[in-house]
Amino acid sequence: MFKIKKIVLAMALALPMVASAETNDELKSEIDLLKAQINELRAMVKQQAAAPAPVEATAPVATVDPADFSQLQTKVEGLIDDKEVTGHKNLRISGGIDPTYIYNRAKGTSSFAFLNNAGSINGSGEVFGYDNSTWGMAYLDFQKEMEGGTKMRITLAPSKSAGSAFNWGNIVHEAYASIPLSDAQTRLMVGQFADVSGYQPWLNTYIGANSISSNQLFPGYGEYFITKNLLFDFTNPYFYTGVGLDMTRGPWETKLYLANFNSARNDVNGCPAATQSSVTDPTTTTPTTTVTGSNVSCPSTSRNIHPTIIYNATFAKEEFWGFEFTGYEGVVANPMYLANPALAANTRLDQFEIDGNYTRAEFNGNIQLTIGQQQNAAYNGGNAHWWGFSTLLSQRVMPQLTLAARLDYLANHANGGGTYATADAIPSTIDNGGSVTYLGDFYNGFGPGDPNAPGYDANKGADRSSLSLSSTYRWSPNVAFRGEWRFDHATTPSFYYWNTQSFGHSNQLLGLQTVVNF
């Protein structure tokens, strides 16, 4: 009977451990252990009750105090109930920060970058660029799986969330629910989704596959660089808002979306507004209002009634390699409409990308290919065309040290250049002797470039390339230090050097970063 007392004592000591369990799995295992010990204790109590009383006791006999037993059982049941009532069951919370120091030779700037804006919000003068992309940020990720298999994910990221790019001030990176239909392999998805295309993950602080809602490839592996590749920054969308269908069949997972493209709501009609005039009738001194329209048929592309069709499929049969492809078909906002209102506000976009990964032992490789076009979205008002690739190689040379190299290329010379992600919300023209000359995106090296350069052609944009080298030192499972050197080149002199007020064909960046996450 002394053994029974020891078990009761051990279980009482274990309760603080249960209360401090860090994860759902740890808490579940502790509760299961306590249940097993209670069952063992019950069996011993029954055995004691059934045993015949001893004729002669040579030593004091230990007994089970019913009050202690009942108290212990109540505590265990309370822990189980509290976990469900407070919503902690199947809840995953993660977060991280990646403060960065970045030097930009062309801009003539060097600064810490953390929680700053990717656009000129409240007159900050900041613009989106490959030196001001989705890093230098903080995020908090909540993932919850409910009874019946419904999953929900809400990720918050102030200043540089996917949503803030086109909805300034929005801290929501993504917020959606995944609802099982006929079974857990066929799901309805509703909400705002961060783009899933490409091999590079959205969140620089993301490590490992700790998502219960993302697809099989994204983001199944860690980040190796501070900056993003050219395709990520200038050909991938940010987010889509709408409805989708997620189907998993063997090694294939397919997602189909009908959604707003880079928009929380398409509520602005590009057609001309009505005009209003007010006149007074001299006989009655009563003002009357006349409302007239232009009486001109508006192009259908100016009307915001065009959700985009987005499809994504991943194949991940083998543990060390896989691939995915993503396509976009629809009418989306025309970035050149702001610079040239004579163009349609919304034009046709067609884009397709495919990417894959190969991981074996300490080696990792990724590649992405993209091709696309958008009507009337080039800098000269013509159709914008682009194609390109990005490839990444990394090798862990020490248990804590990984070296990586990345090479990007983006052909974008047609009709002066431009994509749907290069001209939006940045200066694109200057006054050149009374005539408008299109410079393009001189922050990021796109477009015709310097109008005074020999051979300047407003109808020929830059083809872009970049080479990046990085090292990541894993200080601990939750802390890493990273450095990156990046060289960018353009076939036209389209990088503006602010200190000398001149244009160049290339630019260099140098960055240092600390990554902390949980």
RODO-2510 file (C-alpha; in nm, 4 decimals, decimal comma):
residues 518
     n   res          X          Y          Z
     1     m     0,0000     0,0000     0,0000
     2     f     0,2968     0,2269     0,0425
     3     k     0,3338     0,2073    -0,3402
     4     i    -0,0113     0,3623    -0,3787
     5     k     0,0913     0,6598    -0,1701
     6     k     0,3995     0,7070    -0,3883
     7     i     0,1882     0,7055    -0,7043
     8     v    -0,0494     0,9664    -0,5596
     9     l     0,2486     1,1838    -0,4615
    10     a     0,4079     1,1495    -0,8072
    11     m     0,0839     1,2454    -0,9776
    12     a     0,0458     1,5514    -0,7555
    13     l     0,3997     1,6613    -0,8406
    14     a     0,3303     1,6110    -1,2115
    15     l     0,0405     1,8577    -1,2194
    16     p     0,2635     2,1711    -1,2400
    17     m     0,4464     2,0091    -1,5306
    18     v     0,1180     1,9642    -1,7119
    19     a     0,0193     2,3222    -1,6505
    20     s     0,3483     2,4478    -1,7928
    21     a     0,3535     2,2264    -2,1028
    22     e     0,4627     2,4360    -2,3968
    23     t     0,2716     2,2661    -2,6755
    24     n    -0,0557     2,0856    -2,7323
    25     d     0,1282     1,7580    -2,7912
    26     e     0,3227     1,7884    -2,4640
    27     l     0,0052     1,8720    -2,2727
    28     k    -0,1807     1,5769    -2,4264
    29     s     0,0988     1,3331    -2,3385
    30     e     0,1069     1,4563    -1,9775
    31     i    -0,2712     1,4200    -1,9446
    32     d    -0,2601     1,0693    -2,0956
    33     l     0,0082     0,9731    -1,8428
    34     l    -0,2032     1,1011    -1,5544
    35     k    -0,5051     0,9083    -1,6838
    36     a    -0,3000     0,5880    -1,6921
    37     q    -0,1788     0,6437    -1,3377
    38     i    -0,5341     0,7084    -1,2157
    39     n    -0,6481     0,3837    -1,3768
    40     e    -0,3631     0,2004    -1,2075
    41     l    -0,4595     0,3584    -0,8772
    42     r    -0,8227     0,2527    -0,9232
    43     a    -0,7136    -0,1051    -0,9895
    44     m    -0,5038    -0,1086    -0,6720
    45     v    -0,7961     0,0278    -0,4692
    46     k    -1,0240    -0,2471    -0,6005
    47     q    -0,7575    -0,5105    -0,5314
    48     q    -0,7184    -0,3839    -0,1774
    49     a    -1,0947    -0,3944    -0,1194
    50     a    -1,1195    -0,7525    -0,2500
    51     a    -0,8236    -0,8881    -0,0483
    52     p    -0,9004    -1,0614     0,2870
    53     a    -0,8129    -0,8687     0,5976
    54     p    -0,4819    -0,9769     0,7536
    55     v    -0,5020    -1,1755     1,0750
    56     e    -0,2067    -1,0059     1,2324
    57     a    -0,0479    -0,6798     1,1232
    58     t     0,3224    -0,6568     1,1780
    59     a     0,3471    -0,3018     1,0455
    60     p     0,1193    -0,0022     0,9874
    61     v    -0,0846    -0,0444     0,6685
    62     a    -0,1012     0,2547     0,4327
    63     t    -0,4499     0,3398     0,3073
    64     v    -0,5792     0,5533     0,0182
    65     d    -0,7430     0,8739     0,1301
    66     p    -1,0655     0,9039    -0,0795
    67     a    -1,0579     1,2829    -0,0462
    68     d    -0,7034     1,3028    -0,1939
    69     f    -0,7986     1,0694    -0,4757
    70     s    -1,1116     1,2686    -0,5596
    71     q    -0,9187     1,5975    -0,5533
    72     l    -0,6531     1,4615    -0,7877
    73     q    -0,9134     1,3306    -1,0329
    74     t    -1,0950     1,6665    -1,0304
    75     k    -0,7706     1,8504    -1,1156
    76     v    -0,6972     1,6239    -1,4121
    77     e    -1,0499     1,6599    -1,5481
    78     g    -1,0293     2,0358    -1,4947
    79     l    -0,7119     2,0584    -1,7048
    80     i    -0,8821     1,8757    -1,9887
    81     d    -1,1937     2,0957    -1,9707
    82     d    -0,9910     2,4177    -1,9433
    83     k    -0,7946     2,3351    -2,2587
    84     e    -1,1172     2,3032    -2,4589
    85     v    -1,3040     2,5953    -2,3021
    86     t    -1,0159     2,8418    -2,3547
    87     g    -0,9738     2,7352    -2,7175
    88     h    -0,6197     2,6025    -2,6757
    89     k    -0,7007     2,2634    -2,8223
    90     n    -0,5348     2,2261    -3,1660
    91     l    -0,4154     2,5883    -3,1519
    92     r    -0,0763     2,6807    -3,2931
    93     i     0,0769     3,0250    -3,2285
    94     s     0,4049     3,1311    -3,3854
    95     g     0,5762     3,4605    -3,4561
    96     g     0,9021     3,6279    -3,5361
    97     i     1,0994     3,9403    -3,6216
    98     d     1,3879     4,0043    -3,8614
    99     p     1,5445     4,3488    -3,8026
   100     t     1,7754     4,4319    -4,0946
   101     y     2,0531     4,6742    -4,1820
   102     i     2,0682     4,7538    -4,5550
   103     y     2,3096     4,9559    -4,7701
   104     n     2,1993     5,0730    -5,1178
   105     r     2,4736     5,2167    -5,3353
   106     a     2,2516     5,3873    -5,5949
   107     k     2,0275     5,5517    -5,3364
   108     g     2,3269     5,6525    -5,1272
   109     t     2,1571     5,5245    -4,8134
   110     s     2,2424     5,2871    -4,5310
   111     s     1,9957     5,2308    -4,2533
   112     f     1,8307     4,9884    -4,0191
   113     a     1,5032     4,8672    -4,1677
   114     f     1,2373     4,7331    -3,9350
   115     l     0,8605     4,7894    -3,9371
   116     n     0,8940     5,0626    -4,1998
   117     n     0,6474     5,1014    -4,4865
   118     a     0,6671     4,9637    -4,8398
   119     g     0,4854     5,2700    -4,9766
   120     s     0,4579     5,6439    -4,9195
   121     i     0,2140     5,6222    -4,6299
   122     n     0,1408     5,9535    -4,4535
   123     g     0,4021     6,1267    -4,6669
   124     s     0,6909     5,9011    -4,5639
   125     g     0,8341     5,9095    -4,9184
   126     e     0,9106     5,5356    -4,9129
   127     v     0,8580     5,3203    -5,2203
   128     f     0,8428     4,9480    -5,2787
   129     g     1,1615     4,7994    -5,4132
   130     y     1,3869     4,5000    -5,3992
   131     d     1,5689     4,6864    -5,1204
   132     n     1,2380     4,7435    -4,9372
   133     s     1,0403     4,4231    -4,9811
   134     t     0,8819     4,1770    -4,7377
   135     w     1,1562     4,1731    -4,4748
   136     g     1,2434     4,3985    -4,1837
   137     m     0,9083     4,2975    -4,0419
   138     a     0,7313     4,1273    -3,7522
   139     y     0,4542     3,8728    -3,7703
   140     l     0,2224     3,6781    -3,5417
   141     d     0,0565     3,3661    -3,6820
   142     f    -0,2519     3,1945    -3,5356
   143     q    -0,3622     2,8555    -3,6698
   144     k    -0,6568     2,6672    -3,5268
   145     e    -0,8174     2,3339    -3,6156
   146     m    -1,1717     2,2980    -3,4830
   147     e    -1,4053     2,0067    -3,4219
   148     g    -1,5214     1,8646    -3,7523
   149     g    -1,1930     1,9475    -3,9283
   150     t    -1,2457     2,3176    -4,0081
   151     k    -0,9163     2,5098    -4,0038
   152     m    -0,8610     2,8811    -3,9653
   153     r    -0,5477     3,0880    -4,0084
   154     i    -0,4922     3,4556    -3,9252
   155     t    -0,1462     3,6080    -3,9747
   156     l    -0,0804     3,9665    -3,8621
   157     a     0,2159     4,1661    -3,9939
   158     p     0,2157     4,5445    -3,9412
   159     s     0,3465     4,7741    -4,2184
   160     k     0,4559     4,5037    -4,4640
   161     s     0,1755     4,2507    -4,4743
   162     a     0,0499     4,1230    -4,8083
   163     g    -0,2692     4,3228    -4,7526
   164     s    -0,0910     4,6513    -4,6760
   165     a     0,0658     4,6679    -5,0237
   166     f    -0,2655     4,7729    -5,1802
   167     n    -0,4663     4,8537    -4,8662
   168     w    -0,2353     5,0825    -4,6731
   169     g    -0,2538     5,0479    -4,2980
   170     n    -0,3910     4,6939    -4,3138
   171     i    -0,1993     4,4697    -4,0716
   172     v    -0,3608     4,1447    -4,1935
   173     h    -0,1217     3,9325    -4,3957
   174     e    -0,3778     3,6589    -4,4534
   175     a    -0,7030     3,5490    -4,2905
   176     y    -0,8951     3,2512    -4,4195
   177     a    -1,0866     2,9374    -4,3261
   178     s    -1,0550     2,5896    -4,4777
   179     i    -1,3822     2,3968    -4,4428
   180     p    -1,4072     2,0214    -4,5191
   181     l    -1,6811     1,9284    -4,7644
   182     s    -1,7290     1,5615    -4,8572
   183     d    -1,4142     1,4679    -4,6616
   184     a    -1,0982     1,6216    -4,5192
   185     q    -0,9294     1,5974    -4,8620
   186     t    -1,1845     1,8261    -5,0288
   187     r    -1,2154     2,1711    -4,8744
   188     l    -1,3857     2,5041    -4,9284
   189     m    -1,1596     2,8052    -4,8639
   190     v    -1,2848     3,1582    -4,7964
   191     g    -1,1038     3,4790    -4,7017
   192     q    -0,7824     3,6600    -4,7941
   193     f    -0,4919     3,4435    -4,9099
   194     a    -0,1274     3,5408    -4,9453
   195     d     0,0028     3,4348    -5,2862
   196     v     0,1306     3,0762    -5,2938
   197     s     0,3357     3,0827    -5,6165
   198     g     0,7132     3,0555    -5,6351
   199     y     0,9711     2,8774    -5,4232
   200     q     1,0600     3,1633    -5,1891
   201     p     0,8498     3,1907    -4,8697
   202     w     0,6693     3,5101    -4,7782
   203     l     0,7907     3,5367    -4,4213
   204     n     1,1658     3,5650    -4,3834
   205     t     1,1367     3,4452    -4,0257
   206     y     0,9551     3,1261    -4,1200
   207     i     1,1477     2,8047    -4,0485
   208     g     1,0309     2,4502    -4,1010
   209     a     0,6915     2,3147    -4,1964
   210     n     0,4784     2,4291    -3,9031
   211     s     0,1705     2,5287    -4,1008
   212     i    -0,1536     2,3333    -4,0752
   213     s    -0,3121     2,5194    -4,3667
   214     s    -0,0579     2,5823    -4,6426
   215     n    -0,0040     2,3577    -4,9411
   216     q     0,2515     2,0772    -4,9599
   217     l     0,5437     2,2826    -5,0872
   218     f     0,4884     2,6315    -4,9536
   219     p     0,6508     2,7160    -4,7216
   220     g     0,8032     2,3744    -4,6545
   221     y     1,1626     2,4944    -4,6243
   222     g     1,3449     2,7853    -4,4664
   223     e     1,4629     3,1149    -4,6093
   224     y     1,8254     3,1619    -4,7172
   225     f     1,8335     3,5309    -4,8168
   226     i     1,7398     3,8736    -4,6899
   227     t     1,6048     4,0044    -5,0214
   228     k     1,3543     3,8321    -5,2497
   229     n     1,4217     3,7192    -5,6040
   230     l     1,3209     3,9287    -5,9071
   231     l     1,0226     3,7083    -5,9909
   232     f     0,8874     3,7272    -5,6353
   233     d     0,9058     4,1074    -5,6218
   234     f     0,7996     4,1990    -5,9764
   235     t     0,5880     3,9178    -6,1227
   236     n     0,4132     3,7534    -5,8250
   237     p     0,0910     3,9028    -5,6851
   238     y     0,0566     3,9837    -5,3180
   239     f    -0,2785     3,8376    -5,2227
   240     y    -0,6243     3,7444    -5,3434
   241     t    -0,9595     3,7780    -5,1713
   242     g    -1,2425     3,5403    -5,2479
   243     v    -1,3327     3,1735    -5,2471
   244     g    -1,1419     2,8587    -5,3392
   245     l    -1,1548     2,4806    -5,3596
   246     d    -0,8682     2,2716    -5,2163
   247     m    -0,8471     1,9075    -5,3315
   248     t    -0,5799     1,6580    -5,2226
   249     r    -0,5528     1,3329    -5,4171
   250     g    -0,2478     1,1204    -5,3396
   251     p     0,0693     1,3239    -5,4037
   252     w    -0,1290     1,6010    -5,5794
   253     e    -0,2864     1,9018    -5,4115
   254     t    -0,4881     2,1348    -5,6345
   255     k    -0,6276     2,4752    -5,5415
   256     l    -0,8749     2,6713    -5,7552
   257     y    -0,9653     3,0292    -5,6649
   258     l    -1,2178     3,2844    -5,7885
   259     a    -1,0980     3,6038    -5,6271
   260     n    -1,0108     3,9719    -5,6371
   261     f    -0,6516     4,0093    -5,7553
   262     n    -0,4404     4,2234    -5,5175
   263     s    -0,7602     4,3745    -5,3833
   264     a    -0,9796     4,3414    -5,0742
   265     r    -1,2759     4,4778    -5,2715
   266     n    -1,3192     4,5850    -5,6348
   267     d    -1,5473     4,8819    -5,5720
   268     v    -1,4157     5,1578    -5,7992
   269     n    -1,5597     5,1779    -6,1501
   270     g    -1,3140     5,3079    -6,4085
   271     c    -1,5886     5,4633    -6,6201
   272     p    -1,6336     5,8453    -6,6068
   273     a    -1,8437     5,9792    -6,3219
   274     a    -2,1543     6,1857    -6,3714
   275     t    -2,1210     6,5660    -6,3750
   276     q    -2,3469     6,7923    -6,1748
   277     s    -2,4515     7,1530    -6,2275
   278     s    -2,6833     7,3733    -6,0241
   279     v    -2,8909     7,6572    -6,1767
   280     t    -3,1600     7,8853    -6,0342
   281     d    -3,4966     7,9400    -6,2068
   282     p    -3,5371     8,3252    -6,2158
   283     t    -3,9163     8,2992    -6,1936
   284     t    -3,9190     8,0891    -5,8779
   285     t    -3,5714     8,1524    -5,7296
   286     t    -3,5639     7,7763    -5,6708
   287     p    -3,2308     7,6060    -5,7406
   288     t    -3,2452     7,2965    -5,9571
   289     t    -2,9759     7,0337    -6,0085
   290     t    -2,8997     6,8680    -6,3387
   291     v    -2,6987     6,5452    -6,3508
   292     t    -2,5557     6,4332    -6,6839
   293     g    -2,3267     6,1576    -6,7977
   294     s    -2,0861     6,1478    -7,0898
   295     n    -2,3304     5,9496    -7,3063
   296     v    -2,0297     5,7553    -7,4328
   297     s    -2,0124     5,3787    -7,3976
   298     c    -1,7448     5,2821    -7,1454
   299     p    -1,5049     4,9958    -7,2281
   300     s    -1,6005     4,6798    -7,0434
   301     t    -1,2478     4,6543    -6,9036
   302     s    -1,3060     4,9724    -6,7023
   303     r    -1,5854     4,8082    -6,5074
   304     n    -1,4811     4,6312    -6,1901
   305     i    -1,6792     4,3092    -6,2383
   306     h    -1,3906     4,0781    -6,3163
   307     p    -1,2802     3,8307    -6,0489
   308     t    -0,9598     3,6517    -6,1460
   309     i    -0,9253     3,2759    -6,1927
   310     i    -0,6210     3,1433    -6,0054
   311     y    -0,5071     2,7817    -6,0079
   312     n    -0,2264     2,6155    -5,8160
   313     a    -0,1170     2,2505    -5,8106
   314     t     0,1655     2,0840    -5,6183
   315     f     0,3225     1,7413    -5,6532
   316     a     0,5180     1,6057    -5,3562
   317     k     0,5394     1,2286    -5,3802
   318     e     0,9055     1,2018    -5,2865
   319     e     1,0346     1,3528    -4,9646
   320     f     1,3381     1,5137    -5,1287
   321     w     1,1853     1,6730    -5,4407
   322     g     0,8625     1,8232    -5,5681
   323     f     0,7201     2,0887    -5,7975
   324     e     0,4210     2,3189    -5,8329
   325     f     0,2666     2,5431    -6,0974
   326     t     0,0395     2,8467    -6,0673
   327     g    -0,1603     3,0441    -6,3222
   328     y    -0,3578     3,3696    -6,3265
   329     e    -0,6262     3,4513    -6,5838
   330     g    -0,8435     3,7608    -6,5611
   331     v    -0,8837     4,1375    -6,5828
   332     v    -0,6834     4,3251    -6,3177
   333     a    -0,5875     4,6832    -6,2351
   334     n    -0,3638     4,8505    -6,4944
   335     p    -0,0663     5,0177    -6,3188
   336     m    -0,0172     5,2607    -6,6110
   337     y    -0,3680     5,4011    -6,5698
   338     l    -0,2420     5,6374    -6,2975
   339     a     0,0241     5,7811    -6,5285
   340     n    -0,1963     5,7779    -6,8408
   341     p    -0,5731     5,7980    -6,7688
   342     a    -0,6428     5,7594    -7,1403
   343     l    -0,5645     5,3878    -7,0967
   344     a    -0,8161     5,1364    -6,9642
   345     a    -0,8250     5,1173    -6,5850
   346     n    -0,8399     4,7353    -6,5904
   347     t    -0,6807     4,5124    -6,8528
   348     r    -0,6309     4,1453    -6,9280
   349     l    -0,3570     3,9538    -6,7419
   350     d    -0,2271     3,6084    -6,8361
   351     q     0,0575     3,4542    -6,6364
   352     f     0,1934     3,1066    -6,5689
   353     e     0,4780     2,9968    -6,3416
   354     i     0,6308     2,6645    -6,2417
   355     d     0,8830     2,5987    -5,9660
   356     g     1,0433     2,3020    -5,7963
   357     n     1,2768     2,2001    -5,5170
   358     y     1,5364     1,9305    -5,4600
   359     t     1,6752     1,8618    -5,1119
   360     r     1,9254     1,5875    -5,0350
   361     a     2,1264     1,5688    -4,7135
   362     e     2,2902     1,9129    -4,6678
   363     f     2,2153     2,0376    -5,0226
   364     n     1,9084     2,2278    -5,1413
   365     g     1,8170     2,3582    -5,4869
   366     n     1,5190     2,5583    -5,6169
   367     i     1,4174     2,6883    -5,9584
   368     q     1,1272     2,8995    -6,0849
   369     l     1,0191     2,9869    -6,4405
   370     t     0,7599     3,2577    -6,5146
   371     i     0,6004     3,3999    -6,8311
   372     g     0,3257     3,6615    -6,8504
   373     q     0,1660     3,9564    -7,0253
   374     q    -0,0821     4,2356    -6,9515
   375     q    -0,2615     4,4538    -7,2029
   376     n    -0,1678     4,8254    -7,2118
   377     a     0,0512     4,7918    -6,9018
   378     a     0,3885     4,8755    -7,0603
   379     y     0,5537     5,2157    -7,0145
   380     n     0,4679     5,3298    -7,3692
   381     g     0,1049     5,2239    -7,3309
   382     g     0,1446     4,9032    -7,5285
   383     n     0,1163     4,5476    -7,4012
   384     a     0,3634     4,4470    -7,1311
   385     h     0,5460     4,1158    -7,1768
   386     w     0,7881     3,9397    -6,9453
   387     w     0,9552     3,6071    -6,8847
   388     g     1,2254     3,5003    -6,6469
   389     f     1,3803     3,2481    -6,4129
   390     s     1,5234     3,2306    -6,0636
   391     t     1,7491     2,9553    -5,9329
   392     l     1,8865     2,8986    -5,5839
   393     l     2,1559     2,6648    -5,4504
   394     s     2,2436     2,6195    -5,0839
   395     q     2,4833     2,3968    -4,8919
   396     r     2,5150     2,3484    -4,5172
   397     v     2,8917     2,3491    -4,4704
   398     m     2,8769     2,3226    -4,0925
   399     p     2,5991     2,2136    -3,8562
   400     q     2,5161     2,5804    -3,7939
   401     l     2,6379     2,7501    -4,1146
   402     t     2,4619     2,7506    -4,4545
   403     l     2,5966     2,9218    -4,7671
   404     a     2,3651     3,0064    -5,0586
   405     a     2,3746     3,1622    -5,4060
   406     r     2,0859     3,2870    -5,6206
   407     l     2,0743     3,3944    -5,9859
   408     d     1,7728     3,5769    -6,1341
   409     y     1,6870     3,6965    -6,4841
   410     l     1,3781     3,8859    -6,6052
   411     a     1,3354     3,9806    -6,9736
   412     n     1,1159     4,2912    -6,9867
   413     h     1,2204     4,5042    -7,2855
   414     a     0,8976     4,5025    -7,4931
   415     n     0,7211     4,8406    -7,5352
   416     g     0,9433     5,0157    -7,2845
   417     g     0,9106     4,7455    -7,0195
   418     g     0,6943     4,7208    -6,7113
   419     t     0,4892     4,4600    -6,5258
   420     y     0,1850     4,4928    -6,3031
   421     a     0,4212     4,5195    -6,0042
   422     t     0,6771     4,7755    -6,1279
   423     a     0,4942     5,1036    -6,2005
   424     d     0,2319     5,1229    -5,9295
   425     a     0,2521     5,4149    -5,6866
   426     i     0,6019     5,5341    -5,7896
   427     p     0,7127     5,8243    -6,0146
   428     s     0,7192     5,7129    -6,3779
   429     t     0,7525     6,0297    -6,5877
   430     i     0,9479     6,3566    -6,6006
   431     d     0,9086     6,6760    -6,8020
   432     n     1,1656     6,6660    -7,0814
   433     g     1,1501     6,9944    -7,2718
   434     g     0,7721     7,0094    -7,2639
   435     s     0,7219     6,6499    -7,3764
   436     v     0,6621     6,3525    -7,1533
   437     t     0,9462     6,1026    -7,1418
   438     y     0,8921     5,7687    -6,9722
   439     l     1,1709     5,6728    -6,7366
   440     g     1,0088     5,3619    -6,5967
   441     d     1,0863     5,2381    -6,2489
   442     f     1,4254     5,3983    -6,1824
   443     y     1,4268     5,2763    -5,8210
   444     n     1,4366     4,9131    -5,9325
   445     g     1,6047     4,9364    -6,2736
   446     f     1,3096     4,8851    -6,5104
   447     g     1,2124     5,0835    -6,8180
   448     p     1,3915     5,2838    -7,0918
   449     g     1,6108     5,4641    -6,8392
   450     d     1,8163     5,7796    -6,8939
   451     p     1,6512     5,9871    -7,1726
   452     n     1,9835     6,1614    -7,2421
   453     a     2,1808     5,8400    -7,2911
   454     p     2,3065     5,7531    -7,6424
   455     g     2,0661     5,5180    -7,8168
   456     y     1,7756     5,6003    -7,5835
   457     d     1,4576     5,4312    -7,7054
   458     a     1,1310     5,4937    -7,5211
   459     n     0,9967     5,1702    -7,6705
   460     k     1,2741     4,9508    -7,5328
   461     g     1,2900     4,8645    -7,1652
   462     a     1,5511     4,6955    -6,9519
   463     d     1,6152     4,3257    -6,9177
   464     r     1,7074     4,2690    -6,5546
   465     s     1,9372     4,0244    -6,3771
   466     s     2,0728     3,9844    -6,0261
   467     l     2,3265     3,7715    -5,8378
   468     s     2,2989     3,7243    -5,4610
   469     l     2,5358     3,5503    -5,2171
   470     s     2,4402     3,4861    -4,8562
   471     s     2,5436     3,3091    -4,5383
   472     t     2,3174     3,2095    -4,2494
   473     y     2,4551     3,1130    -3,9086
   474     r     2,2068     2,9343    -3,6836
   475     w     2,2968     3,0603    -3,3363
   476     s     2,0221     2,8533    -3,1759
   477     p     1,7033     2,6804    -3,2944
   478     n     1,5217     3,0149    -3,2714
   479     v     1,7960     3,2645    -3,3577
   480     a     1,9957     3,3127    -3,6779
   481     f     2,2344     3,5759    -3,8146
   482     r     2,2390     3,6388    -4,1890
   483     g     2,4427     3,8434    -4,4354
   484     e     2,3826     3,9053    -4,8068
   485     w     2,5601     4,0805    -5,0941
   486     r     2,3547     4,1477    -5,4072
   487     f     2,4505     4,2786    -5,7518
   488     d     2,1767     4,3949    -5,9929
   489     h     2,2189     4,4748    -6,3630
   490     a     1,9954     4,6315    -6,6298
   491     t     2,0522     4,6417    -7,0066
   492     t     1,9506     5,0108    -7,0097
   493     p     2,0835     5,2828    -6,7753
   494     s     1,7728     5,2628    -6,5599
   495     f     1,9173     5,2793    -6,2052
   496     y     1,9094     5,6350    -6,0762
   497     y     2,2058     5,7431    -5,8595
   498     w     2,0725     6,0090    -5,6263
   499     n     2,4019     6,1545    -5,5031
   500     t     2,5367     6,2217    -5,8553
   501     q     2,1934     6,2700    -6,0178
   502     s     2,2872     6,0338    -6,2966
   503     f     2,1819     5,6940    -6,4292
   504     g     2,3689     5,3659    -6,4306
   505     h     2,3372     5,0072    -6,5519
   506     s     2,3909     4,8401    -6,2138
   507     n     2,3529     4,8659    -5,8387
   508     q     2,4794     4,6865    -5,5303
   509     l     2,3222     4,6078    -5,1933
   510     l     2,4709     4,4814    -4,8695
   511     g     2,2526     4,3582    -4,5859
   512     l     2,2843     4,2160    -4,2342
   513     q     1,9932     4,0576    -4,0537
   514     t     1,9010     3,8988    -3,7216
   515     v     1,6179     3,6442    -3,7287
   516     v     1,4348     3,5556    -3,4081
   517     n     1,1221     3,3410    -3,4059
   518     f     0,9210     3,0857    -3,2145
***
